[in-house]
Amino acid sequence: MKIALITVRLLEEANKQRNESLERIFVRS
């Protein structure tokens, strides 16, 4: 179960970073 929790955390971090980069792209355009 620990592995599943770590995987969820990593996915949330990746989503956060992707959302931040998407916001930057939208701000530029």
Stockholm file with secondary structure:
# STOCKHOLM 1.0

chainA/1-29         MKIALITVRLLEEANKQRNESLERIFVRS
#=GR chainA/1-29 SS CHHHHHHHHHHHHHHHHHHHHHHHHHHHC
#=GC SS_cons        CHHHHHHHHHHHHHHHHHHHHHHHHHHHC
//
